Amino acid sequence: MRDLSEGFAVLPGGICTIDEITETLMLKSIGFHDKPLAVLDIEGFFQHFFEFLEDSTRAGFMNLSLLNEIFIDEDPAAIANFLLSTIEQRNR
């Protein structure tokens, strides 16, 4: 499914959701894809996870530019608009 997608929208979920986010980021970091990633962070659901990623960048385990490429918002319309506009720009 990753090969057929043009971008990724992440909704709140469990451990498998975290696995998919980290795998998508890892594959992006090694150049396997350059697709947009948007996370729907309702009521700060992913706050601690993103704090962990920020700590990982400060410790040198993750590139800050990769973290900065993640679009995070609590509004589903903002997630959809980001993905649609980013995908449209990529396909020009």
Phi, psi and omega in degrees: 000326180299321180294328183274346184277159175251354179183175186229130174245125182251129177252158178305138181194196185263207186298327179291330176294316177298319177300315181294321178298310184293323178294318179297318177295318180298314180295325176293320182295333179259010174084014180290329177207165176226045185266148181290149179233124180235135183242125176275106186255075182288125178052035177071024184308318183264009186306311182293325178296316180289331172297320176299316179295321176297318176298322179295324178290319179296327180278354178088011181269349183213141180283131181300326180298327178293316178297321181291344179278352180276125176269124183237129178203158178261000182257117180303325179295322178295321177298311181298315180297318178300310182297313181298315181291321179294316180294319179299317179296319180294328185272003179285000000 
